[in-house]
Amino acid sequence: MIHEIPRKPPQGGFLVAMASNSSHHIPMHNLPTHRSEILGGLALLLAALAALLIVNLGGGHAYHHLLEAPLTLGLEPLSLTKSLHHWINDGLMALFFLLIGIEIQREFMHGSFRNPRQALSPLIAAVAGFALPACMFLALTHHNPQLAKGWPIPAATDIAFALALFSLLRNHLTASLRAFLLALAVADDLLAILTIAIFFTSQLALTNALLAIACAIILIIARKSGLRSLLFFLPIGALMWLLTLQSGVHATLAGVVLGLLLPLKNPTKSPSPAHQVEHALQPFVRWAVLPLFAFANTGISLAGITLATFTAPPTLGIIAALVVGKQFGIFGTVWLLEKTTALKRPQGASWPQTYATACICGIGFTMSLFIANLALAPELQPQARLGILTGSLLSTLCAILVLSLQNRPSLIKN
């Protein structure tokens, strides 16, 4: 993979626009999006810390009471009543997945996935980085069917945190590694989305599911016919989300489908519908949706935690899978591909830099918490969350350690 940094800030792109091809090794000094990525990651971290502090300083009852409080949207007879926690996870997070859908579409049209050969390395690494953590978790929890359901928890990567950490370490990594990380993270998210659709669909309400599919077909026809009006796409998309919510399929999948179907190209010079939606939603998702999700899903009590807590099957399984499975799955695959095929590691990247990038992919956080809510019973949630937080923290420290060993004086100075 060979890339350079665009001279102008990329237009659109919730994660970051892919860089264009170049034969030069360019350090990540002046990437226009790095500051917002760092601040976005900081907002996520502060929200998670706030939840932990509230729960562990005597506010646990109020915290859980707030999240379980019923909230009604709409007017009778067209109203829906869900808990605040449910609205955050199924409603607001659909907006995040909508942006992920747009990003996946962009990768196939303009990014790494447009060139099949260029896409092979991150795609294969993503599959291995998804499969090995899942297998490790299953190996440690196979004796308990309830725990084994959580196998996808450590398989996912948190894009927001991963890019935030990459931006913090950008002086010690290359542009090609950033492009590799983005392509890998998008492929990883696609696998996670397919996993949610296949394995975490509750009792299916067939009529609503078929109507949701009909909405998607209408959007496909509209796109093929050249329609570009958001006044058409957004109401149909909202109806598709509502029908998906009522069908038993996880409602965030409707956000992904809408993101994939919003027109990304525009015959005129005006912004495409996908760019307009992206531009409008980016700040809200970065500064409100993701921090709210982190706040609502990381409030665990740390009282009574001992070494035995960390060696409990769900906690240990997630930690081992995120820290060991992700690193060896991704780095081992890249190494094997270079040694046995014509596919090489990202242009200009050293092996320690490549390994540090694999460590960064072990930050599960948002997506892992999301899947844990779907996969595990409520009584297992605290152990799973502790494993996700610990595994993500250890993966972060591993990335910093690897780079510090490669270039210790420079990293410590910075």
MOURKA-V494575 format. One record per residue. N is the residue number from 0. RES is the residue in three letters. D_LAST is the distance of its C-alpha to the last C-alpha in Angstrom with 2 decimals. Layout:
n;res;d_last
N;RES;D_LAST
N;RES;D_LAST
//
This chain:
n;res;d_last
0;MET;28.01
1;ILE;27.06
2;HIS;25.30
3;GLU;23.74
4;ILE;22.15
5;PRO;24.86
6;ARG;24.85
7;LYS;26.15
8;PRO;24.97
9;PRO;26.92
10;GLN;29.96
11;GLY;30.30
12;GLY;28.65
13;PHE;27.58
14;LEU;24.96
15;VAL;24.10
16;ALA;26.48
17;MET;26.62
18;ALA;25.59
19;SER;28.44
20;ASN;29.18
21;SER;27.80
22;SER;27.63
23;HIS;24.24
24;HIS;20.86
25;ILE;18.61
26;PRO;14.86
27;MET;14.15
28;HIS;12.78
29;ASN;15.69
30;LEU;17.41
31;PRO;19.47
32;THR;19.57
33;HIS;15.98
34;ARG;15.89
35;SER;19.26
36;GLU;18.37
37;ILE;15.47
38;LEU;17.90
39;GLY;20.71
40;GLY;19.04
41;LEU;18.26
42;ALA;21.96
43;LEU;23.10
44;LEU;21.20
45;LEU;22.57
46;ALA;26.03
47;ALA;26.03
48;LEU;24.98
49;ALA;27.69
50;ALA;30.27
51;LEU;29.43
52;LEU;29.64
53;ILE;32.90
54;VAL;34.56
55;ASN;33.63
56;LEU;34.47
57;GLY;38.03
58;GLY;37.80
59;GLY;38.34
60;HIS;41.91
61;ALA;41.12
62;TYR;38.17
63;HIS;40.42
64;HIS;43.36
65;LEU;41.40
66;LEU;40.27
67;GLU;43.80
68;ALA;45.52
69;PRO;47.70
70;LEU;46.93
71;THR;49.57
72;LEU;48.86
73;GLY;51.79
74;LEU;55.41
75;GLU;58.21
76;PRO;59.29
77;LEU;56.08
78;SER;53.65
79;LEU;51.16
80;THR;50.21
81;LYS;47.16
82;SER;44.80
83;LEU;41.67
84;HIS;39.66
85;HIS;41.76
86;TRP;41.31
87;ILE;37.52
88;ASN;37.50
89;ASP;40.37
90;GLY;40.33
91;LEU;36.93
92;MET;35.24
93;ALA;37.77
94;LEU;35.93
95;PHE;32.67
96;PHE;34.71
97;LEU;36.36
98;LEU;33.04
99;ILE;32.39
100;GLY;35.87
101;ILE;35.15
102;GLU;31.97
103;ILE;34.02
104;GLN;36.69
105;ARG;34.26
106;GLU;32.92
107;PHE;36.53
108;MET;37.51
109;HIS;34.59
110;GLY;31.76
111;SER;31.40
112;PHE;34.54
113;ARG;36.69
114;ASN;36.64
115;PRO;37.99
116;ARG;36.70
117;GLN;33.17
118;ALA;33.30
119;LEU;34.63
120;SER;31.49
121;PRO;29.58
122;LEU;32.95
123;ILE;33.91
124;ALA;30.49
125;ALA;30.77
126;VAL;34.27
127;ALA;33.29
128;GLY;30.25
129;PHE;32.73
130;ALA;35.60
131;LEU;34.12
132;PRO;32.55
133;ALA;35.85
134;CYS;37.85
135;MET;35.84
136;PHE;36.40
137;LEU;40.09
138;ALA;40.43
139;LEU;39.25
140;THR;41.29
141;HIS;44.31
142;HIS;46.68
143;ASN;46.23
144;PRO;47.12
145;GLN;45.59
146;LEU;42.18
147;ALA;42.51
148;LYS;42.64
149;GLY;38.91
150;TRP;38.08
151;PRO;36.21
152;ILE;33.82
153;PRO;31.09
154;ALA;31.81
155;ALA;30.01
156;THR;26.41
157;ASP;24.92
158;ILE;23.99
159;ALA;22.36
160;PHE;19.99
161;ALA;19.39
162;LEU;18.44
163;ALA;16.25
164;LEU;14.19
165;PHE;14.34
166;SER;13.07
167;LEU;9.97
168;LEU;9.41
169;ARG;11.09
170;ASN;9.08
171;HIS;10.30
172;LEU;13.72
173;THR;16.72
174;ALA;19.02
175;SER;21.80
176;LEU;20.13
177;ARG;19.70
178;ALA;23.39
179;PHE;24.29
180;LEU;22.64
181;LEU;24.47
182;ALA;27.75
183;LEU;27.52
184;ALA;26.79
185;VAL;29.70
186;ALA;32.00
187;ASP;30.99
188;ASP;31.85
189;LEU;35.12
190;LEU;36.02
191;ALA;35.26
192;ILE;37.45
193;LEU;40.25
194;THR;39.99
195;ILE;40.41
196;ALA;43.37
197;ILE;45.12
198;PHE;44.58
199;PHE;44.12
200;THR;47.05
201;SER;49.38
202;GLN;53.10
203;LEU;53.50
204;ALA;55.52
205;LEU;56.82
206;THR;58.16
207;ASN;54.90
208;ALA;52.96
209;LEU;55.40
210;LEU;55.18
211;ALA;51.37
212;ILE;51.80
213;ALA;54.34
214;CYS;51.80
215;ALA;49.37
216;ILE;52.24
217;ILE;53.07
218;LEU;49.48
219;ILE;49.63
220;ILE;52.96
221;ALA;51.71
222;ARG;48.70
223;LYS;50.96
224;SER;53.39
225;GLY;50.78
226;LEU;50.55
227;ARG;47.33
228;SER;48.07
229;LEU;45.72
230;LEU;48.81
231;PHE;50.13
232;PHE;47.09
233;LEU;45.59
234;PRO;48.85
235;ILE;49.67
236;GLY;46.16
237;ALA;46.54
238;LEU;49.93
239;MET;48.52
240;TRP;45.90
241;LEU;48.69
242;LEU;50.95
243;THR;48.20
244;LEU;47.50
245;GLN;51.23
246;SER;51.63
247;GLY;49.67
248;VAL;47.01
249;HIS;43.55
250;ALA;43.35
251;THR;39.77
252;LEU;41.23
253;ALA;43.10
254;GLY;39.82
255;VAL;38.74
256;VAL;42.16
257;LEU;42.12
258;GLY;38.69
259;LEU;40.07
260;LEU;43.23
261;LEU;42.05
262;PRO;42.66
263;LEU;39.47
264;LYS;41.33
265;ASN;43.37
266;PRO;46.08
267;THR;45.51
268;LYS;42.44
269;SER;41.90
270;PRO;39.21
271;SER;40.43
272;PRO;41.19
273;ALA;38.21
274;HIS;35.86
275;GLN;37.59
276;VAL;37.23
277;GLU;33.60
278;HIS;32.81
279;ALA;34.77
280;LEU;33.40
281;GLN;29.66
282;PRO;28.76
283;PHE;31.31
284;VAL;30.17
285;ARG;26.44
286;TRP;26.90
287;ALA;30.20
288;VAL;31.42
289;LEU;28.46
290;PRO;27.50
291;LEU;31.25
292;PHE;31.53
293;ALA;28.67
294;PHE;30.33
295;ALA;33.73
296;ASN;32.84
297;THR;30.48
298;GLY;32.64
299;ILE;33.53
300;SER;34.79
301;LEU;32.86
302;ALA;35.91
303;GLY;37.42
304;ILE;34.60
305;THR;34.94
306;LEU;34.06
307;ALA;37.17
308;THR;35.74
309;PHE;32.89
310;THR;35.47
311;ALA;37.80
312;PRO;38.45
313;PRO;36.86
314;THR;33.66
315;LEU;33.29
316;GLY;34.38
317;ILE;31.72
318;ILE;28.88
319;ALA;30.05
320;ALA;30.60
321;LEU;27.22
322;VAL;25.22
323;VAL;27.57
324;GLY;29.75
325;LYS;27.18
326;GLN;25.09
327;PHE;28.21
328;GLY;30.05
329;ILE;27.57
330;PHE;26.08
331;GLY;29.52
332;THR;31.18
333;VAL;28.90
334;TRP;29.40
335;LEU;33.15
336;LEU;33.51
337;GLU;31.99
338;LYS;34.16
339;THR;37.34
340;THR;37.33
341;ALA;36.35
342;LEU;33.47
343;LYS;30.09
344;ARG;26.54
345;PRO;24.51
346;GLN;24.54
347;GLY;21.86
348;ALA;20.21
349;SER;20.07
350;TRP;21.64
351;PRO;18.53
352;GLN;16.98
353;THR;20.39
354;TYR;20.55
355;ALA;17.24
356;THR;18.81
357;ALA;21.95
358;CYS;20.18
359;ILE;18.93
360;CYS;22.63
361;GLY;23.50
362;ILE;22.47
363;GLY;26.04
364;PHE;26.06
365;THR;28.01
366;MET;30.26
367;SER;30.77
368;LEU;31.77
369;PHE;34.02
370;ILE;35.81
371;ALA;36.09
372;ASN;38.04
373;LEU;40.42
374;ALA;40.80
375;LEU;41.17
376;ALA;43.64
377;PRO;42.52
378;GLU;42.83
379;LEU;40.27
380;GLN;37.67
381;PRO;35.91
382;GLN;35.44
383;ALA;34.21
384;ARG;31.69
385;LEU;30.40
386;GLY;30.06
387;ILE;28.23
388;LEU;25.71
389;THR;25.20
390;GLY;25.10
391;SER;22.59
392;LEU;20.27
393;LEU;20.77
394;SER;20.16
395;THR;16.76
396;LEU;15.91
397;CYS;17.49
398;ALA;15.36
399;ILE;12.07
400;LEU;14.00
401;VAL;15.38
402;LEU;12.24
403;SER;10.83
404;LEU;14.28
405;GLN;14.23
406;ASN;11.12
407;ARG;10.10
408;PRO;8.79
409;SER;6.35
410;LEU;5.20
411;ILE;5.43
412;LYS;3.82
413;ASN;0.00
//
